[in-house]
Amino acid sequence: MDGKGEDMYGLHGRLMAQPGQGADLLKIMLDGLTDMPGCHLYIVSQDQIDPDSLWIYEVWDSQADHQASLKLESVQAMIAQARPLIAGMADRLEFTPVGGTGLPLVR
C-alpha cells in the first residue's frame, strides 16, 4: 500500500502497429511521455520477432494515477499522434506490484 491507502497498479500489454510502422510508433511512444505523476515505471519494448509489436509495461502508485495520466496534455498529444499508426491492442494484463528492484517496498 502506498501513502494514499491504495494498492500499486501495474499494466502490461501489446500495442500492434500498422504493417511497417513499428519503428515510427516506437519513436512516438518514447518521445511523447514526460512527467507522469505517480508513475514508477513506463517501459516500451519492441518485440524481437515482430517489429510491429510493442510491449508496454507500467507501474503506478495507483490505478487512479494511471487514469489521471490519460488526461495529461502530453499524453493526449502522444495518443493523437500515435492513433493512426495503431492496428490494435492485445494481451492486456493488469496486476498489483508488490516490490522488487527499482520499486518501493509495498506491505
C-alpha positions as CSV (number, residue, x, y, z in Angstrom):
1,M,0.0,0.0,0.0
2,D,1.2,3.5,-0.7
3,G,0.7,6.5,1.5
4,K,-2.8,7.1,-0.1
5,G,-4.1,3.7,1.1
6,E,-4.4,2.2,-2.4
7,D,-2.6,-0.7,-3.9
8,M,0.0,0.0,-6.5
9,Y,-1.2,-0.7,-10.1
10,G,0.5,-2.4,-13.0
11,L,-0.4,-2.8,-16.6
12,H,1.3,-4.8,-19.3
13,G,0.1,-5.2,-22.9
14,R,1.0,-5.3,-26.5
15,L,0.4,-2.5,-28.9
16,M,0.4,-3.5,-32.6
17,A,1.4,-1.0,-35.2
18,Q,0.1,-0.9,-38.8
19,P,2.4,-3.1,-41.0
20,G,5.8,-1.5,-41.3
21,Q,5.0,1.3,-38.8
22,G,6.6,-0.3,-35.7
23,A,9.7,2.0,-35.6
24,D,7.6,5.1,-36.1
25,L,5.1,4.1,-33.4
26,L,8.0,3.3,-31.0
27,K,9.5,6.8,-31.6
28,I,6.2,8.4,-30.8
29,M,5.7,6.3,-27.7
30,L,9.2,7.1,-26.4
31,D,9.2,10.8,-27.2
32,G,5.7,11.6,-26.0
33,L,5.9,10.7,-22.4
34,T,7.2,13.1,-19.8
35,D,6.5,13.9,-16.1
36,M,3.7,11.5,-15.3
37,P,2.9,11.9,-11.5
38,G,2.6,8.6,-9.7
39,C,4.5,6.6,-12.4
40,H,7.4,4.5,-11.2
41,L,8.0,2.6,-14.4
42,Y,6.9,3.0,-18.1
43,I,8.9,0.8,-20.4
44,V,8.3,0.5,-24.1
45,S,9.9,-2.6,-25.8
46,Q,9.9,-3.7,-29.4
47,D,9.1,-7.4,-29.9
48,Q,12.2,-9.3,-31.2
49,I,10.1,-11.4,-33.6
50,D,7.5,-8.9,-34.8
51,P,9.0,-5.4,-35.0
52,D,5.4,-4.0,-35.5
53,S,4.5,-5.2,-31.9
54,L,5.4,-3.0,-28.9
55,W,5.1,-4.2,-25.3
56,I,4.2,-1.6,-22.7
57,Y,5.0,-2.2,-19.1
58,E,3.7,0.3,-16.5
59,V,3.9,0.6,-12.7
60,W,1.9,3.3,-10.9
61,D,1.3,4.4,-7.3
62,S,-2.4,3.6,-8.0
63,Q,-4.9,2.9,-10.7
64,A,-6.2,6.5,-10.2
65,D,-2.8,7.9,-11.0
66,H,-2.8,5.8,-14.2
67,Q,-6.3,7.1,-15.1
68,A,-5.2,10.7,-14.4
69,S,-2.2,10.4,-16.7
70,L,-4.5,9.8,-19.6
71,K,-5.8,13.3,-19.2
72,L,-2.4,15.0,-19.3
73,E,-1.8,17.3,-22.3
74,S,1.4,15.5,-23.2
75,V,-0.2,12.1,-23.1
76,Q,-3.2,13.3,-25.1
77,A,-0.9,14.7,-27.7
78,M,1.1,11.4,-27.9
79,I,-2.2,9.4,-28.3
80,A,-3.4,11.7,-31.1
81,Q,-0.1,11.3,-32.9
82,A,0.1,7.5,-32.4
83,R,-3.5,6.6,-33.1
84,P,-3.2,6.5,-37.0
85,L,-0.3,4.0,-36.6
86,I,-2.0,1.6,-34.2
87,A,-3.6,-1.5,-35.7
88,G,-4.8,-2.8,-32.3
89,M,-4.1,-3.9,-28.8
90,A,-3.8,-7.4,-27.3
91,D,-2.5,-9.4,-24.3
92,R,-3.5,-6.8,-21.7
93,L,-2.8,-7.8,-18.2
94,E,-3.5,-5.7,-15.0
95,F,-1.6,-6.6,-11.9
96,T,-0.7,-5.4,-8.4
97,P,3.0,-4.8,-8.0
98,V,4.3,-5.7,-4.5
99,G,8.0,-4.7,-4.7
100,G,11.3,-5.6,-6.3
101,T,14.4,-3.9,-7.7
102,G,13.5,-0.3,-8.6
103,L,10.2,-0.3,-6.8
104,P,9.4,0.9,-3.3
105,L,8.6,-1.9,-0.8
106,V,4.9,-2.5,-0.6
107,R,3.4,-4.1,2.5
